[in-house]
Amino acid sequence: MRNLDCSNCLIHYKSCFLSMSREDLLLMNETKISTFYKKGQIVFHEGRHPNGIYCIKSGMIKISKTGIDGKEQIVRLVMPGGLLGIRAFVAERNYQASATALDDSVICVIDKKTFYDIISKYPYILHCIIKNLSSLLEDAENKLTSIAQKPVRERIAETLITLNNIFIGGDCQCEKYTINLSREDLANLVGTATETIIRILSEFKDANLIIIVGRKIILHDIEGLKKIARKLDI
């Protein structure tokens, strides 16, 4: 597909490149590559070497790792305005996880030279990226603690609240306040079996905590879910 104009990008205001001048945005347009990914298509594979920074224009991307038993574990979801592959790129290491499009998605790739030229001229962009990496580390630590200390019912309630916040603020192609994920993806995100997800979601529905329409989930009683999750700051 033809390269998109960063200066007219509706997602631009949500990215780390927010305050770049129009002239520099136009210059970045000349070197970046815009690519359309169909739902289910791999953006990059675990173990591959990064060749640039990925910026999501539209769609939803899952970052996942494959265990020794071949089971997928979803690490996180990335929405429009988010960056992919930043840790591996900055550390000059291979990708430690794979990225897959959960929706039809458009992603722009910024090459290494252009990226370093940009952050040398706009130090705030590097600061923004460091903040994002710090947030990812905090999320990973919290998730590890949750998996180690909380039963699956509490983890599911916690994950639903977190996903609700992500979907509301992510400009995804979904109805507002609706979580739209397959039960398998939700199970891989929580770290449990699909059958367990289906059973507990049914219990939450019977308790009027959530509304289920097909595979879509609408949170009906967020405060009730917070009590189950034993977490008041999400």
C-alpha positions as CSV (number, residue, x, y, z in Angstrom):
1,M,0.0,0.0,0.0
2,R,1.1,3.6,-0.5
3,N,2.8,5.3,2.5
4,L,0.5,7.2,4.8
5,D,1.1,10.9,5.6
6,C,2.1,11.1,9.2
7,S,1.2,14.8,9.4
8,N,-2.5,13.9,8.6
9,C,-2.6,10.7,10.7
10,L,-5.5,10.7,13.2
11,I,-3.4,8.5,15.5
12,H,-0.5,10.9,15.5
13,Y,-1.8,12.7,18.6
14,K,-1.5,9.5,20.6
15,S,2.0,8.5,19.7
16,C,5.5,9.5,20.9
17,F,5.9,11.5,17.7
18,L,3.2,14.0,18.7
19,S,5.3,17.3,18.7
20,M,7.4,16.7,15.6
21,S,7.4,19.5,13.0
22,R,5.4,19.0,9.8
23,E,8.7,19.3,7.9
24,D,10.2,16.4,9.8
25,L,7.1,14.3,9.6
26,L,7.1,14.7,5.8
27,L,10.8,13.7,5.9
28,M,9.9,10.6,7.9
29,N,7.2,9.8,5.3
30,E,9.9,9.4,2.6
31,T,11.7,6.6,4.5
32,K,9.0,4.8,6.4
33,I,7.0,1.9,4.9
34,S,3.2,1.4,5.5
35,T,1.9,-2.1,5.4
36,F,-1.6,-3.7,5.6
37,Y,-1.9,-6.9,7.6
38,K,-4.9,-9.1,7.4
39,K,-6.4,-10.6,10.6
40,G,-4.2,-13.5,11.8
41,Q,-1.2,-12.4,9.8
42,I,2.2,-12.4,11.5
43,V,3.9,-9.0,11.8
44,F,7.2,-10.4,13.1
45,H,8.4,-13.7,14.5
46,E,10.0,-14.5,17.8
47,G,13.7,-14.9,17.3
48,R,14.0,-12.7,14.3
49,H,16.3,-9.6,14.3
50,P,14.5,-6.2,14.2
51,N,15.0,-3.9,11.2
52,G,12.9,-1.0,12.5
53,I,10.3,0.4,14.8
54,Y,6.6,-0.5,14.1
55,C,3.9,2.1,14.8
56,I,0.3,0.9,14.7
57,K,-2.0,3.1,12.6
58,S,-5.1,0.9,13.0
59,G,-6.1,-2.5,14.2
60,M,-5.1,-4.5,17.2
61,I,-1.9,-6.5,17.7
62,K,-1.1,-9.3,20.2
63,I,2.4,-9.9,21.5
64,S,2.8,-13.6,22.4
65,K,5.4,-16.2,23.3
66,T,5.4,-19.9,22.7
67,G,6.2,-22.2,25.6
68,I,8.2,-25.4,25.5
69,D,5.0,-27.3,25.2
70,G,3.9,-25.3,22.2
71,K,1.2,-23.4,24.1
72,E,0.8,-19.7,23.3
73,Q,1.0,-17.1,26.1
74,I,-0.2,-13.6,25.2
75,V,2.0,-11.1,26.8
76,R,0.0,-7.9,25.9
77,L,-2.2,-6.2,23.4
78,V,-1.1,-3.1,21.4
79,M,-3.6,-0.6,20.1
80,P,-3.3,2.2,17.6
81,G,-0.6,4.7,18.4
82,G,1.5,2.1,20.2
83,L,4.9,0.9,19.2
84,L,6.1,-2.6,18.5
85,G,9.5,-4.1,18.8
86,I,11.0,-1.2,20.7
87,R,12.8,-3.3,23.3
88,A,14.6,-5.6,20.9
89,F,15.4,-2.7,18.6
90,V,17.0,-0.5,21.3
91,A,18.8,-3.5,22.9
92,E,19.9,-4.7,19.5
93,R,18.6,-8.2,20.3
94,N,16.3,-10.6,18.5
95,Y,12.6,-10.4,19.2
96,Q,11.7,-12.2,22.4
97,A,8.0,-12.6,21.3
98,S,5.9,-12.7,18.1
99,A,3.4,-10.0,16.9
100,T,0.2,-11.0,15.2
101,A,-2.7,-8.9,13.9
102,L,-5.9,-9.6,15.7
103,D,-7.8,-7.3,13.3
104,D,-7.1,-6.1,9.9
105,S,-4.3,-3.6,10.7
106,V,-2.2,-0.9,9.1
107,I,1.4,-0.6,10.5
108,C,4.2,1.8,9.6
109,V,7.8,0.8,9.9
110,I,10.5,3.4,10.7
111,D,14.0,2.3,9.8
112,K,17.0,2.4,12.2
113,K,18.7,5.5,10.7
114,T,15.6,7.6,10.5
115,F,14.6,6.6,14.1
116,Y,18.0,7.6,15.5
117,D,18.0,10.9,13.5
118,I,14.5,11.7,15.0
119,I,15.4,11.0,18.6
120,S,18.7,13.0,18.3
121,K,16.6,16.0,17.2
122,Y,13.7,15.4,19.6
123,P,14.9,14.1,22.9
124,Y,11.4,14.1,24.3
125,I,10.6,11.1,22.0
126,L,13.3,9.1,23.7
127,H,11.9,10.1,27.1
128,C,8.4,9.0,25.9
129,I,9.8,5.6,24.8
130,I,11.6,5.2,28.2
131,K,8.4,5.9,30.0
132,N,6.6,3.3,27.8
133,L,9.2,0.7,28.5
134,S,9.0,1.4,32.2
135,S,5.3,1.0,32.1
136,L,5.7,-2.3,30.2
137,L,8.1,-3.5,32.9
138,E,5.6,-2.5,35.7
139,D,2.8,-4.3,33.9
140,A,4.9,-7.4,33.5
141,E,5.9,-7.4,37.2
142,N,2.2,-7.0,38.2
143,K,1.1,-9.8,35.9
144,L,3.8,-12.1,37.3
145,T,2.7,-11.3,40.8
146,S,-1.0,-11.9,39.9
147,I,-0.2,-15.3,38.3
148,A,1.8,-16.4,41.3
149,Q,-0.6,-15.2,44.0
150,K,-4.1,-15.0,42.7
151,P,-6.6,-17.8,41.8
152,V,-7.8,-17.9,38.2
153,R,-11.2,-16.4,39.0
154,E,-9.5,-13.2,40.4
155,R,-7.1,-13.1,37.4
156,I,-10.0,-13.2,35.0
157,A,-11.8,-10.4,36.7
158,E,-8.6,-8.3,36.8
159,T,-7.9,-9.0,33.1
160,L,-11.4,-8.0,32.1
161,I,-11.1,-4.6,33.8
162,T,-7.7,-4.1,32.2
163,L,-9.0,-5.0,28.8
164,N,-11.9,-2.7,29.2
165,N,-9.6,0.2,29.8
166,I,-7.5,-0.8,26.8
167,F,-10.5,-1.1,24.4
168,I,-12.1,2.2,25.6
169,G,-8.9,4.1,25.0
170,G,-7.5,2.3,22.0
171,D,-9.5,3.6,19.1
172,C,-10.1,0.0,18.1
173,Q,-12.7,-0.9,15.5
174,C,-15.2,-2.1,18.2
175,E,-18.2,-0.9,20.0
176,K,-17.4,1.3,23.0
177,Y,-17.1,-0.5,26.3
178,T,-17.0,-3.8,24.5
179,I,-14.2,-6.4,24.8
180,N,-13.9,-8.3,21.5
181,L,-11.6,-11.2,21.9
182,S,-11.9,-14.9,21.2
183,R,-12.1,-17.1,24.3
184,E,-8.9,-18.8,23.3
185,D,-7.0,-15.5,23.1
186,L,-8.5,-14.4,26.4
187,A,-7.4,-17.7,28.0
188,N,-3.9,-17.2,26.6
189,L,-3.8,-13.7,28.0
190,V,-4.9,-14.8,31.5
191,G,-2.8,-18.0,31.5
192,T,-5.5,-20.6,31.9
193,A,-7.5,-23.1,29.8
194,T,-10.2,-22.0,27.4
195,E,-12.8,-24.2,29.2
196,T,-12.0,-22.4,32.4
197,I,-12.6,-19.0,30.8
198,I,-15.9,-20.1,29.3
199,R,-17.1,-21.4,32.7
200,I,-16.1,-18.4,34.8
201,L,-17.5,-15.9,32.2
202,S,-20.8,-17.8,32.4
203,E,-20.7,-17.4,36.2
204,F,-19.9,-13.7,35.9
205,K,-22.8,-13.4,33.4
206,D,-25.2,-15.1,35.8
207,A,-24.1,-12.7,38.6
208,N,-24.9,-9.7,36.3
209,L,-21.2,-8.7,36.4
210,I,-20.9,-8.8,32.6
211,I,-23.1,-9.1,29.4
212,I,-22.1,-11.5,26.7
213,V,-23.2,-11.1,23.1
214,G,-21.6,-13.7,20.9
215,R,-17.9,-13.4,21.7
216,K,-18.2,-9.8,22.8
217,I,-18.1,-9.0,26.5
218,I,-19.5,-5.8,28.1
219,L,-18.7,-5.0,31.7
220,H,-21.9,-4.4,33.6
221,D,-20.6,-4.1,37.2
222,I,-17.0,-3.0,37.2
223,E,-17.0,-2.4,41.0
224,G,-18.2,-5.9,41.5
225,L,-15.4,-7.2,39.3
226,K,-12.9,-5.1,41.2
227,K,-14.0,-6.7,44.5
228,I,-13.4,-10.2,42.9
229,A,-10.0,-9.1,41.5
230,R,-9.1,-7.6,44.9
231,K,-7.7,-4.6,43.1
232,L,-9.0,-1.1,43.5
233,D,-6.6,0.9,41.3
234,I,-7.5,-0.5,37.9
